[in-house]
């Protein structure tokens, strides 16, 4: 369920602001989204895995808080991130 190094560097490469950027909200939202998608696929086959379900809910909450912060600080980057990641705008 954890992302491999190759997957994480590809995500960082797509969403970074500069070459050394790994912790901007855009990058974190993209990494959380990828992890959420993988856990969702895992839960489709393992419906009774409540530990993974709890981890999924925590990740969704973290991503939601980061998206709220990004929307409040920079709307242009927020709209770019939600369109590229195909996330609904529920905030």
C-alpha positions in Angstrom: 0.0 0.0 0.0 3.0 2.3 0.4 4.2 4.1 -2.7 7.4 3.0 -4.2 10.3 5.4 -4.7 9.7 5.5 -8.4 6.0 6.4 -8.0 6.8 9.1 -5.5 9.5 10.7 -7.6 7.2 10.7 -10.6 4.5 12.4 -8.6 6.9 15.0 -7.2 8.2 15.6 -10.7 4.7 16.4 -11.9 3.7 18.8 -9.1 6.9 20.4 -7.8 7.4 24.2 -7.9 11.2 23.9 -8.2 13.8 21.2 -8.3 14.2 20.8 -4.6 10.5 21.0 -3.7 9.1 17.9 -2.0 6.8 19.4 0.6 4.6 21.9 -1.0 0.8 21.4 -0.6 0.4 20.4 -4.2 3.0 17.6 -3.9 1.5 16.4 -0.6 -2.0 16.4 -2.0 -0.9 14.4 -5.1 0.9 11.9 -2.9 -2.1 11.5 -0.6 -4.4 11.1 -3.6 -2.3 8.3 -5.0 -2.2 6.5 -1.6 -6.0 7.0 -1.2 -6.5 5.4 -4.6 -4.4 2.4 -3.8 -6.1 1.9 -0.4 -9.5 2.2 -2.1 -8.5 -0.5 -4.6 -7.3 -2.7 -1.7 -10.6 -2.3 0.2 -12.6 -3.3 -2.9 -11.1 -6.8 -2.5 -10.7 -6.9 1.3 -13.9 -5.4 2.5 -13.4 -6.4 6.2 -10.0 -4.8 6.6 -11.0 -2.1 9.1 -7.4 -1.0 9.9 -6.9 0.0 6.3 -10.3 1.7 6.3 -9.3 3.8 9.3 -6.0 4.7 7.6 -8.0 5.7 4.5 -10.2 8.0 6.5 -7.2 9.7 8.2 -5.6 10.3 4.8 -8.7 11.8 3.4 -8.9 14.1 6.3 -5.3 15.2 5.9 -5.8 15.8 2.2 -9.0 17.8 2.9 -7.1 20.1 5.3 -4.3 20.6 2.8 -6.8 21.4 0.1 -8.6 23.8 2.3 -5.3 25.6 3.0 -4.3 25.7 -0.7 -7.7 27.1 -1.6 -7.4 29.8 1.0 -3.9 30.8 0.0 -3.7 30.4 -3.7 -6.8 29.7 -5.8 -5.0 29.3 -9.1 -2.8 26.5 -7.9 -5.8 24.9 -6.1 -7.9 24.8 -9.3 -4.9 23.4 -11.2 -4.4 20.6 -8.7 -8.0 19.5 -8.5 -8.4 19.4 -12.3 -5.2 17.4 -12.9 -6.0 14.9 -10.1 -9.7 14.8 -10.9 -10.8 15.6 -7.3 -14.2 17.1 -6.6 -14.4 20.6 -5.2 -16.3 20.1 -2.0 -14.8 22.8 0.1 
